[in-house]
Amino acid sequence: MRGTRGSTVGALVAVAALAVAALSAGGSSATGSGGRAARPPDCHSKAPPILHDGFPEPPTRYSRGGVLDTRLRASLGKVLIDGRRVTTMNYEGSFPGPTLVICAGDKLTVHLQNDLTEPTNLHTHGFHVSPEANHDNVFVRIDPGQSFTYEYDIPRDMPAGAYWYHPHVHMFVEPQVFAGLAGAIVQEGGLDDLPALRHVPQRWIVIQNPEVRHGKVVPVADASEPTAKIRPGQLQRWRIFNADAGRMVVLGMPHHARFQLLAEDGHTLARPLSVRRLMIAPGSRREVLVRGGRPGSYPIKAVPFAQFPGGDKAVNGGPIPNQTLLTLRSAGAPSHMSFPAHIRLGRLVDLRRKHVERKRTVVFSEMTEASGATKFQLNGMSFDPNRADVTMKLGSVEQWTLINETREWHTFHMHTNDFQVVSVDGRRVPYVDEQDNVALPPGSRTVILMQPTDFTGRSVFHCHVTLHEDHGMMATVQVVREPTAAQMQRSVVRDGGLAISSAAYGSPSPPPGVRALLFFCRALGIAPALAGVSGLPQARPPRAGDRARPAALGHGRGWSALLISRGWAPGPCTTTRSRLCTLALSLNVAFPLEPSCVRRTVLQREPMRSCRSALAPGRGASTCTSVRSPCAPCCLERCT
């Protein structure tokens, strides 16, 4: 499968998480063996009962007295998957890791010990906490043999619901999540306090998609699906976590029954939604009501879904069609539980009623490298942790348009601050839809509203198909109290294939485009390297009389990066073209260079000095810029 590991062909594993292991005590609220803990007397005592009927469960660790102080040891070792001992990465010998259960206002402390042979760290997905210091800081790197203590002060107004944790070291996320480094977090409260749900039993289900071969998790397993028990007519409330590294899961109930959707990504809806198909993107969570049908056993299936062209067929590397997630067995005395179809679940803030202070456009694109590998990009850029791609003002409301130009599904996940989805391809969302990870269909345009609150600092946003994330589809965002004048200006940030276009702060105008500039450049015979930007004029193909040229030099802000790609050579550089090129440089648009000025070996991002080193041997920058060629005033003015 393009964009995700071949793991999608493997067994879809449902757990309230699919492996159970005995746990050593890990702080004040670690559970004992078997994964169950006596319900402590805090807010947890008000929550509806959790079903323990043989469905596989990981260990649970509850907070007590407003504190959960626990250990997570990341290691490679034996765990139980479908009753078999399997070697894979794990937290605390459990696959998935222990479920952490907290309440609003709690103090959560996690002592992470890295006993792997590679670096790791920890991200608490969906938490509205500080992204800096020893909090939800994804820039922390914990080397093998080292440990790090994370501290999270859970805000009292953080929504109760489903969260999860997983590693977030760039270039290591996909293999570590795929191998089992993930676990659920549940903040109790919210829906738990609703009288209509007070006696509806809960089932927590964590989805992962491992492939087991010769006793090890590898990148095709014959795991048997677990069985969930239900009585005819009984209601159960399921919290479903998609902790897979990259698979979109679309679930269907048997006999055309419907899910009653209650919450998305920890955010309770205003009213339940009745849905026949439940899509859960990798990294997303859903809370639903299901009702037991007539007596019998029925499969809950992941229906065929084309995550990329042809991806609905296993022969093309996609998931097995109609793969069973779990078997629902309806038996016992009938139940007559009721639930009002139009009950009010919560009261939400609708950002559409607030003034938008800034608009941005984020483009998701792909680019084929010289090796043939796919580089996944945001706004034409690959990830650079040292670059500040977006600066937001604390408390301001921004409108972002997310454009997926590719032929496969992506997601958009924002750390620290969630967002409201307002439209998809021009179709207005008729309710308040708060998420932290939204699925982006191929060729789509999704509009969201976002208001960063409470915390300043640096974090990231990215596609949660983790292979895409690891290969460049991620960008940095910083929240500040008072942006500088430069940070408030309209801008285009671009580097390769991920592009972020921002309007000026306070301006009603849309984000700037480069269509007009590109039109003139094209008319003048200049070929900008703009792969992956929809609707922009592209460089014309070579014609008779053009000088063959094997490479073009693209650059990002301040000449901080070099990128070699294929292109064609324009004619001699004129004064008019020089001025246009200078203007283009300020917009971070890439222009071609003369072959004598570029070494084909410069294929990766490098500091500014690489601009000079890219010159042909024996020619200095001043010599090159005195030559009348495309290399002259157009592209190397900033190198001299």
C-alpha positions as CSV (number, residue, x, y, z in Angstrom):
1,M,0.0,0.0,0.0
2,R,1.3,3.4,-0.9
3,G,1.7,5.6,2.1
4,T,1.2,2.9,4.7
5,R,3.2,-0.2,5.6
6,G,2.2,-3.5,4.1
7,S,0.7,-4.1,7.5
8,T,-2.7,-3.3,6.2
9,V,-2.8,-6.8,4.8
10,G,-2.3,-8.3,8.2
11,A,-4.7,-9.1,10.9
12,L,-6.9,-6.3,12.2
13,V,-6.7,-6.6,15.9
14,A,-9.3,-5.4,18.3
15,V,-8.5,-4.9,21.8
16,A,-9.9,-3.1,24.5
17,A,-6.7,-3.8,23.5
18,L,-5.6,-7.0,22.2
19,A,-3.0,-8.4,24.4
20,V,-3.1,-9.0,28.1
21,A,-0.1,-9.1,30.3
22,A,0.7,-9.0,34.0
23,L,1.9,-5.6,35.1
24,S,4.4,-4.7,37.7
25,A,3.3,-1.9,40.0
26,G,3.9,1.4,38.3
27,G,3.2,4.2,40.8
28,S,0.3,4.9,43.0
29,S,-2.4,3.5,40.7
30,A,-0.8,0.6,38.8
31,T,-3.0,-2.5,38.4
32,G,-2.0,-5.9,39.3
33,S,-2.1,-8.9,37.0
34,G,-5.0,-9.6,34.7
35,G,-5.4,-6.0,33.8
36,R,-8.2,-5.1,36.2
37,A,-8.1,-2.6,39.0
38,A,-10.5,-2.0,41.8
39,R,-12.4,1.2,41.0
40,P,-10.9,3.9,43.3
41,P,-13.2,6.4,45.0
42,D,-12.4,9.4,42.9
43,C,-14.5,10.7,39.9
44,H,-14.1,7.1,38.5
45,S,-16.7,5.9,40.9
46,K,-19.4,7.8,39.0
47,A,-18.6,6.3,35.6
48,P,-20.8,3.5,34.1
49,P,-19.6,-0.1,34.5
50,I,-17.0,-1.5,32.2
51,L,-17.7,-4.9,30.7
52,H,-15.3,-7.8,31.7
53,D,-16.7,-10.7,29.8
54,G,-13.6,-12.4,28.3
55,F,-13.0,-9.7,25.6
56,P,-9.3,-9.0,25.6
57,E,-8.2,-6.1,27.7
58,P,-4.9,-4.4,28.5
59,P,-4.0,-3.5,32.1
60,T,-5.6,-0.3,33.5
61,R,-4.0,2.3,35.7
62,Y,-6.3,4.7,37.6
63,S,-5.5,8.0,39.2
64,R,-6.1,8.3,42.9
65,G,-6.6,11.5,44.9
66,G,-6.1,13.5,41.7
67,V,-2.7,11.9,41.0
68,L,-1.5,9.2,38.6
69,D,2.2,8.6,38.9
70,T,3.3,5.7,36.8
71,R,6.1,4.1,34.7
72,L,6.2,3.1,31.1
73,R,9.1,0.9,30.0
74,A,9.6,0.7,26.2
75,S,11.3,-2.5,25.3
76,L,11.5,-5.3,22.8
77,G,10.2,-8.5,24.2
78,K,7.6,-11.2,24.3
79,V,3.9,-10.3,24.6
80,L,0.6,-12.2,24.1
81,I,-1.2,-11.6,20.8
82,D,-4.2,-13.9,20.3
83,G,-2.9,-16.3,22.9
84,R,0.5,-16.6,21.2
85,R,3.9,-15.3,22.5
86,V,5.1,-12.8,20.0
87,T,8.3,-10.7,20.0
88,T,7.7,-7.0,19.4
89,M,8.1,-3.6,20.9
90,N,5.8,-2.9,23.9
91,Y,5.1,-0.8,26.9
92,E,5.4,-2.8,30.2
93,G,5.1,-6.1,28.4
94,S,1.6,-5.4,27.1
95,F,0.3,-5.1,23.6
96,P,-1.1,-2.4,23.4
97,G,0.2,-0.6,26.4
98,P,-1.6,-0.1,29.7
99,T,-4.7,2.1,29.6
100,L,-4.3,5.2,31.7
101,V,-7.5,6.5,33.4
102,I,-7.7,10.0,34.7
103,C,-10.1,12.8,35.7
104,A,-10.2,16.5,35.0
105,G,-7.7,18.4,37.1
106,D,-5.5,15.4,37.7
107,K,-1.7,15.5,37.8
108,L,-0.3,12.8,35.5
109,T,3.4,11.8,35.8
110,V,4.9,9.3,33.4
111,H,8.4,8.0,33.9
112,L,9.4,6.7,30.5
113,Q,12.3,4.3,30.4
114,N,13.8,3.6,26.9
115,D,15.1,0.0,26.8
116,L,15.0,-0.1,23.0
117,T,18.0,0.1,20.7
118,E,16.7,3.3,19.1
119,P,15.5,6.7,20.3
120,T,12.0,7.3,21.4
121,N,9.7,9.7,23.3
122,L,6.1,10.1,24.3
123,H,3.1,12.1,22.8
124,T,-0.2,12.3,24.6
125,H,-2.4,12.6,21.6
126,G,-5.3,15.0,22.0
127,F,-4.2,16.5,25.3
128,H,-4.7,20.2,25.7
129,V,-1.5,20.8,27.8
130,S,1.7,22.7,27.4
131,P,3.9,21.5,24.4
132,E,7.1,22.6,26.1
133,A,9.6,21.5,28.8
134,N,8.8,18.1,30.1
135,H,5.1,18.2,29.1
136,D,3.8,17.1,25.7
137,N,7.1,18.1,24.0
138,V,7.6,16.0,20.9
139,F,11.0,17.5,20.3
140,V,12.4,15.6,23.3
141,R,14.6,12.7,22.3
142,I,15.3,9.9,24.7
143,D,18.2,7.8,23.6
144,P,18.6,4.1,24.3
145,G,19.2,3.3,28.0
146,Q,18.0,6.8,29.1
147,S,14.8,7.8,30.9
148,F,12.7,10.9,31.1
149,T,9.9,12.1,33.3
150,Y,6.8,13.7,31.7
151,E,4.4,15.8,33.8
152,Y,0.9,16.8,32.6
153,D,-1.4,19.1,34.6
154,I,-4.8,18.1,33.1
155,P,-6.9,21.2,32.8
156,R,-10.3,21.1,34.6
157,D,-11.9,22.1,31.3
158,M,-10.2,19.6,29.1
159,P,-13.0,17.5,27.5
160,A,-13.6,14.1,29.1
161,G,-13.2,11.3,26.5
162,A,-10.8,9.1,24.6
163,Y,-7.2,10.0,24.1
164,W,-4.1,7.9,23.5
165,Y,-0.3,7.9,23.8
166,H,2.5,6.9,21.4
167,P,6.1,7.8,20.4
168,H,6.8,10.9,18.3
169,V,10.5,11.0,17.4
170,H,10.7,12.0,13.7
171,M,11.6,9.1,11.4
172,F,10.8,6.5,14.1
173,V,7.1,7.0,14.6
174,E,5.7,4.6,12.0
175,P,7.9,1.6,12.9
176,Q,7.4,2.0,16.6
177,V,3.6,2.5,16.5
178,F,3.3,-0.4,14.0
179,A,5.3,-2.6,16.4
180,G,3.0,-1.9,19.3
181,L,4.1,1.2,21.1
182,A,0.7,2.7,21.8
183,G,-1.9,2.8,24.6
184,A,-5.2,4.3,25.4
185,I,-6.0,7.1,27.8
186,V,-9.5,7.7,29.1
187,Q,-10.5,10.8,31.0
188,E,-13.7,9.9,32.8
189,G,-16.6,12.4,33.2
190,G,-18.6,14.1,30.5
191,L,-20.9,11.5,29.0
192,D,-20.3,9.3,32.1
193,D,-22.5,11.8,34.1
194,L,-25.4,11.8,31.6
195,P,-28.4,10.1,33.4
196,A,-29.4,8.4,30.1
197,L,-26.0,6.6,30.0
198,R,-25.5,6.1,33.7
199,H,-26.3,2.4,33.4
200,V,-25.2,1.7,29.9
201,P,-22.1,-0.6,30.1
202,Q,-18.9,0.4,28.4
203,R,-16.4,-1.5,26.2
204,W,-13.1,0.1,25.4
205,I,-11.6,-1.2,22.0
206,V,-8.2,-0.4,20.7
207,I,-7.6,-1.2,17.1
208,Q,-4.1,-2.2,15.8
209,N,-3.1,-4.0,12.7
210,P,0.0,-6.2,13.4
211,E,1.4,-8.9,11.2
212,V,2.9,-11.8,12.9
213,R,5.4,-14.2,11.2
214,H,7.6,-16.8,12.9
215,G,6.7,-15.4,16.3
216,K,7.6,-11.8,15.5
217,V,5.7,-8.8,14.4
218,V,6.7,-8.1,10.8
219,P,5.9,-5.6,8.1
220,V,0.5,-11.6,7.5
221,A,-1.2,-12.9,10.3
222,D,-4.0,-15.3,10.8
223,A,-5.1,-13.9,14.1
224,S,-8.7,-14.9,15.1
225,E,-11.0,-12.1,15.9
226,P,-12.2,-11.7,19.6
227,T,-15.8,-12.1,20.6
228,A,-17.8,-9.4,22.3
229,K,-21.0,-10.5,24.2
230,I,-24.2,-8.6,24.2
231,R,-27.9,-9.3,25.0
232,P,-30.7,-8.9,22.5
233,G,-31.9,-5.3,22.7
234,Q,-29.1,-4.3,25.1
235,L,-27.3,-1.0,24.6
236,Q,-23.5,-0.9,25.0
237,R,-21.3,2.2,24.7
238,W,-18.1,1.5,22.9
239,R,-15.0,3.8,23.0
240,I,-13.0,2.9,19.8
241,F,-9.4,3.9,19.4
242,N,-7.6,3.6,16.1
243,A,-4.1,3.1,17.2
244,D,-2.9,1.7,13.9
245,A,0.2,3.2,12.2
246,G,-1.7,4.1,9.0
247,R,-4.9,2.3,8.3
248,M,-8.2,4.0,7.8
249,V,-10.9,1.8,9.2
250,V,-14.5,1.9,8.1
251,L,-16.8,-0.3,10.2
252,G,-20.2,-1.6,9.4
253,M,-22.8,-3.2,11.7
254,P,-24.6,-6.5,10.6
255,H,-28.1,-6.5,9.3
256,H,-27.9,-2.8,8.3
257,A,-27.9,-1.8,12.0
258,R,-26.6,1.7,12.7
259,F,-24.1,3.2,15.1
260,Q,-25.2,6.1,17.3
261,L,-22.2,8.4,17.3
262,L,-21.8,10.2,20.6
263,A,-18.2,11.7,20.4
264,E,-15.3,12.3,18.1
265,D,-11.7,12.6,19.3
266,G,-12.8,13.1,22.9
267,H,-15.3,15.8,22.0
268,T,-18.9,15.1,22.8
269,L,-21.4,16.0,20.1
270,A,-24.4,18.2,20.8
271,R,-26.7,15.4,19.8
272,P,-26.3,11.8,18.7
273,L,-25.7,11.1,15.0
274,S,-27.1,7.9,13.4
275,V,-24.5,6.4,11.0
276,R,-24.4,3.2,9.0
277,R,-20.7,3.4,8.3
278,L,-18.2,4.5,10.9
279,M,-14.9,5.9,9.5
280,I,-12.0,6.1,12.0
281,A,-8.8,7.6,10.6
282,P,-5.5,6.4,12.1
283,G,-5.1,8.3,15.4
284,S,-8.8,9.1,15.7
285,R,-11.2,7.9,18.4
286,R,-15.0,7.5,18.3
287,E,-17.6,6.8,21.0
288,V,-20.8,5.0,19.8
289,L,-23.8,3.2,21.1
290,V,-24.6,-0.2,19.7
291,R,-27.6,-2.4,20.3
292,G,-27.8,-6.2,20.4
293,G,-29.7,-7.8,17.6
294,R,-31.6,-11.1,17.6
295,P,-29.8,-14.1,19.1
296,G,-26.8,-15.2,17.1
297,S,-23.2,-14.4,16.2
298,Y,-22.5,-11.5,13.8
299,P,-19.2,-10.1,12.5
300,I,-18.4,-6.4,12.8
301,K,-16.4,-5.9,9.6
302,A,-14.0,-3.4,8.2
303,V,-15.6,-2.9,4.9
304,P,-13.6,-2.5,1.6
305,F,-12.1,0.9,1.4
306,A,-9.8,2.4,-1.2
307,Q,-7.3,4.4,0.9
308,F,-5.3,4.8,-2.3
309,P,-6.1,3.9,-5.9
310,G,-6.9,0.2,-6.0
311,G,-6.4,0.0,-2.2
312,D,-9.7,-1.7,-1.7
313,K,-8.2,-4.9,-3.0
314,A,-5.6,-6.9,-1.1
315,V,-3.8,-7.9,-4.3
316,N,-2.8,-4.2,-4.7
317,G,-1.4,-4.0,-1.1
318,G,-4.6,-2.8,0.5
319,P,-6.4,-4.3,3.5
320,I,-8.3,-7.6,3.2
321,P,-11.9,-6.7,2.1
322,N,-14.6,-7.3,4.7
323,Q,-12.0,-8.2,7.4
324,T,-13.7,-9.0,10.7
325,L,-12.7,-6.7,13.6
326,L,-14.7,-8.7,16.1
327,T,-17.6,-11.1,16.4
328,L,-20.7,-9.8,18.3
329,R,-22.5,-12.6,20.0
330,S,-26.1,-11.8,21.0
331,A,-27.4,-14.2,23.7
332,G,-29.3,-14.3,27.0
333,A,-32.4,-12.7,28.3
334,P,-33.7,-9.8,26.1
335,S,-33.1,-6.3,27.3
336,H,-35.4,-3.3,26.7
337,M,-32.9,-0.4,27.2
338,S,-34.0,2.9,25.7
339,F,-32.0,6.0,24.7
340,P,-33.7,9.2,23.4
341,A,-32.7,9.7,19.7
342,H,-32.5,13.5,20.0
343,I,-31.2,13.9,23.5
344,R,-28.8,16.8,24.1
345,L,-25.4,15.4,25.0
346,G,-23.4,18.7,25.4
347,R,-23.3,22.4,24.8
348,L,-20.5,23.4,22.4
349,V,-18.9,26.6,21.4
350,D,-19.4,27.3,17.7
351,L,-16.3,29.1,16.3
352,R,-18.4,30.1,13.2
353,R,-19.9,32.8,15.4
354,K,-16.5,34.4,16.1
355,H,-14.5,36.8,14.0
356,V,-11.8,35.2,11.9
357,E,-8.5,37.1,12.3
358,R,-6.3,35.2,9.9
359,K,-6.7,32.7,7.0
360,R,-4.3,30.1,5.8
361,T,-4.1,27.5,3.2
362,V,-2.2,24.2,3.7
363,V,-1.5,21.9,0.7
364,F,-0.8,18.2,1.1
365,S,1.2,16.9,-1.9
366,E,3.6,14.2,-2.9
367,M,6.8,14.2,-4.9
368,T,8.9,11.4,-6.3
369,E,12.5,11.6,-5.4
370,A,15.4,10.6,-7.7
371,S,15.5,7.2,-6.0
372,G,11.8,6.6,-7.0
373,A,10.7,6.9,-3.3
374,T,7.7,9.1,-2.5
375,K,8.3,12.2,-0.4
376,F,5.2,13.4,1.4
377,Q,4.9,17.1,1.9
378,L,2.8,19.9,3.4
379,N,2.8,23.0,1.4
380,G,5.6,21.7,-0.7
381,M,7.9,21.3,2.3
382,S,9.4,18.4,4.1
383,F,9.7,18.6,7.9
384,D,12.4,20.6,9.5
385,P,12.2,20.8,13.3
386,N,14.4,23.9,13.4
387,R,12.1,25.9,11.1
388,A,9.0,27.8,12.3
389,D,6.5,27.3,9.6
390,V,3.5,28.9,11.2
391,T,3.1,31.5,14.0
392,M,-0.3,31.9,15.7
393,K,-1.5,34.5,18.2
394,L,-2.8,33.1,21.4
395,G,-6.6,33.5,21.6
396,S,-7.0,34.5,17.9
397,V,-9.4,32.6,15.6
398,E,-7.9,31.3,12.3
399,Q,-9.5,29.7,9.3
400,W,-7.4,27.0,7.6
401,T,-8.2,25.5,4.2
402,L,-6.7,22.0,3.9
403,I,-6.1,20.9,0.3
404,N,-5.3,17.3,-0.5
405,E,-3.9,17.3,-4.0
406,T,-3.0,13.6,-4.0
407,R,-4.9,10.5,-5.0
408,E,-4.9,9.0,-1.6
409,W,-6.3,9.7,1.8
410,H,-4.4,11.8,4.4
411,T,-5.3,13.2,7.8
412,F,-4.6,16.5,9.5
413,H,-3.7,16.3,13.2
414,M,-2.9,19.4,15.3
415,H,-1.1,19.1,18.6
416,T,-2.2,21.0,21.7
417,N,-5.2,22.7,20.2
418,D,-8.2,21.0,18.6
419,F,-10.2,22.6,15.8
420,Q,-13.7,22.7,14.3
421,V,-14.5,21.3,10.9
422,V,-16.8,23.6,9.1
423,S,-17.0,22.3,5.5
424,V,-15.7,19.6,3.1
425,D,-15.6,20.4,-0.6
426,G,-18.0,23.3,-0.1
427,R,-20.5,21.2,1.9
428,R,-21.2,22.9,5.2
429,V,-21.0,20.7,8.3
430,P,-24.5,21.2,9.9
431,Y,-23.3,20.7,13.5
432,V,-20.4,21.7,15.7
433,D,-17.7,19.1,14.7
434,E,-14.7,19.3,17.0
435,Q,-11.7,17.0,16.2
436,D,-8.0,16.8,16.6
437,N,-7.5,14.6,13.6
438,V,-9.6,14.9,10.5
439,A,-9.6,12.6,7.4
440,L,-8.9,14.3,4.1
441,P,-10.3,12.6,1.0
442,P,-8.3,12.6,-2.2
443,G,-8.6,15.8,-4.2
444,S,-10.6,17.5,-1.4
445,R,-10.7,20.9,0.2
446,T,-11.6,20.9,3.9
447,V,-12.1,24.1,5.9
448,I,-11.5,24.3,9.7
449,L,-11.5,26.9,12.4
450,M,-9.0,27.0,15.2
451,Q,-8.4,29.1,18.3
452,P,-5.2,28.4,20.3
453,T,-5.8,28.9,24.0
454,D,-4.0,28.7,27.3
455,F,-0.5,27.7,26.1
456,T,2.3,29.2,24.1
457,G,5.2,27.3,22.6
458,R,6.2,25.1,19.7
459,S,4.4,22.0,18.5
460,V,3.6,20.4,15.2
461,F,0.8,19.4,12.8
462,H,1.0,16.6,10.4
463,C,-0.7,13.7,8.6
464,H,-1.4,10.8,10.9
465,V,-0.7,8.2,8.4
466,T,2.6,7.8,10.2
467,L,4.7,6.8,7.2
468,H,3.7,10.1,5.5
469,E,4.5,11.9,8.7
470,D,7.9,10.3,9.0
471,H,8.7,11.1,5.3
472,G,8.0,14.8,5.5
473,M,4.3,15.5,5.8
474,M,4.7,17.5,9.0
475,A,5.3,21.1,9.9
476,T,6.0,23.2,13.0
477,V,3.6,25.7,14.6
478,Q,4.4,28.2,17.4
479,V,1.9,30.1,19.5
480,V,2.9,33.4,20.9
481,R,1.2,36.1,22.9
482,E,2.3,39.0,20.6
483,P,3.5,38.2,17.1
484,T,6.2,40.4,15.6
485,A,5.4,42.6,12.7
486,A,7.0,40.2,10.3
487,Q,5.0,37.3,11.7
488,M,1.8,39.2,11.1
489,Q,2.4,39.8,7.5
490,R,1.1,37.8,4.6
491,S,3.5,35.0,3.6
492,V,4.1,31.9,1.6
493,V,6.2,29.3,3.3
494,R,7.4,26.6,0.8
495,D,10.2,24.1,0.6
496,G,9.9,21.3,-1.9
497,G,6.2,20.0,-1.8
498,L,4.4,21.3,1.3
499,A,3.1,24.9,1.1
500,I,1.5,27.1,3.7
501,S,0.1,30.4,2.5
502,S,-1.0,32.9,5.2
503,A,-3.0,36.2,4.9
504,A,-1.9,39.2,7.0
505,Y,-3.1,39.1,10.6
506,G,-6.5,41.0,10.8
507,S,-6.9,41.1,7.0
508,P,-10.2,39.9,5.4
509,S,-8.3,39.0,2.3
510,P,-7.6,35.4,1.4
511,P,-4.1,34.0,1.7
512,P,-1.7,35.2,-1.0
513,G,-1.4,33.2,-4.2
514,V,1.5,33.1,-6.7
515,R,-0.6,32.6,-9.9
516,A,0.1,36.1,-11.3
517,L,3.8,35.9,-10.7
518,L,4.0,32.5,-12.2
519,F,2.1,33.6,-15.3
520,F,4.7,36.3,-16.0
521,C,7.6,34.0,-15.2
522,R,6.2,31.4,-17.6
523,A,5.7,34.1,-20.3
524,L,9.4,35.0,-19.8
525,G,10.5,31.4,-20.1
526,I,11.2,30.8,-16.4
527,A,10.3,27.4,-15.1
528,P,9.5,27.5,-11.3
529,A,9.7,24.2,-9.4
530,L,6.2,24.1,-8.0
531,A,5.4,20.4,-7.9
532,G,2.3,19.6,-6.0
533,V,0.4,23.0,-6.1
534,S,-3.0,22.5,-7.7
535,G,-4.1,24.9,-10.3
536,L,-0.8,26.7,-10.7
537,P,0.7,27.0,-14.2
538,Q,3.4,24.4,-14.7
539,A,6.6,24.7,-16.7
540,R,6.2,23.9,-20.3
541,P,7.9,20.8,-21.7
542,P,11.2,21.1,-23.6
543,R,11.0,22.5,-27.1
544,A,13.4,22.7,-30.0
545,G,16.0,25.4,-29.2
546,D,15.9,24.9,-25.5
547,R,19.2,24.1,-23.9
548,A,19.1,20.7,-22.1
549,R,19.6,21.1,-18.4
550,P,19.5,18.2,-15.9
551,A,18.7,20.0,-12.7
552,A,16.9,22.9,-11.1
553,L,17.7,24.5,-7.7
554,G,14.8,25.2,-5.4
555,H,15.1,27.0,-2.1
556,G,13.2,27.9,0.9
557,R,13.1,30.9,3.1
558,G,16.6,32.5,3.5
559,W,18.2,30.0,1.3
560,S,18.1,27.5,4.1
561,A,17.6,24.5,1.9
562,L,18.6,23.1,-1.5
563,L,16.6,20.7,-3.6
564,I,17.5,19.2,-6.9
565,S,14.8,18.3,-9.4
566,R,14.4,17.8,-13.1
567,G,13.7,20.9,-15.3
568,W,14.5,22.8,-18.4
569,A,16.7,25.8,-19.0
570,P,15.4,29.3,-19.9
571,G,17.3,31.7,-22.1
572,P,19.7,34.4,-21.0
573,C,18.7,36.3,-17.9
574,T,17.5,39.9,-18.5
575,T,17.1,42.8,-16.1
576,T,13.3,42.3,-16.1
577,R,13.6,38.6,-15.4
578,S,16.2,39.4,-12.7
579,R,13.7,41.6,-10.9
580,L,10.9,39.0,-11.2
581,C,13.3,36.4,-9.9
582,T,14.2,38.5,-6.9
583,L,10.5,39.0,-6.2
584,A,10.0,35.3,-6.5
585,L,12.9,34.6,-4.1
586,S,11.0,36.6,-1.4
587,L,8.1,34.3,-1.9
588,N,10.3,31.3,-1.7
589,V,9.6,30.2,-5.3
590,A,12.3,28.0,-6.9
591,F,13.9,28.8,-10.2
592,P,16.2,26.7,-12.5
593,L,19.9,27.1,-12.6
594,E,22.5,26.6,-15.3
595,P,24.0,23.1,-15.2
596,S,27.5,24.5,-14.8
597,C,26.4,26.0,-11.5
598,V,24.9,22.9,-9.9
599,R,26.4,19.6,-8.8
600,R,23.9,16.8,-9.1
601,T,25.2,15.4,-5.8
602,V,23.4,18.2,-3.9
603,L,20.2,16.3,-3.3
604,Q,19.3,17.0,0.3
605,R,18.6,20.0,2.6
606,E,21.7,21.8,3.6
607,P,22.7,25.1,5.2
608,M,23.3,28.3,3.2
609,R,26.9,27.5,2.5
610,S,25.7,24.7,0.1
611,C,24.7,27.4,-2.3
612,R,28.3,28.3,-2.8
613,S,29.5,24.7,-2.8
614,A,27.0,23.9,-5.5
615,L,29.0,25.9,-8.0
616,A,31.1,24.2,-10.6
617,P,34.7,23.5,-9.4
618,G,37.1,26.4,-9.9
619,R,34.3,29.0,-10.2
620,G,33.6,31.3,-7.3
621,A,30.2,32.9,-6.6
622,S,31.4,36.3,-7.9
623,T,32.6,34.7,-11.1
624,C,29.3,32.8,-11.6
625,T,27.2,35.9,-11.1
626,S,29.2,37.9,-13.6
627,V,28.2,35.4,-16.3
628,R,25.0,36.2,-18.3
629,S,23.1,33.0,-17.7
630,P,20.0,31.9,-15.7
631,C,22.4,31.4,-12.8
632,A,23.5,35.0,-12.9
633,P,21.4,37.7,-11.2
634,C,18.2,35.5,-11.0
635,C,19.2,32.8,-8.6
636,L,22.6,33.4,-6.9
637,E,22.3,37.0,-5.8
638,R,21.9,35.9,-2.2
639,C,24.9,33.7,-2.3
640,T,27.4,36.5,-3.0
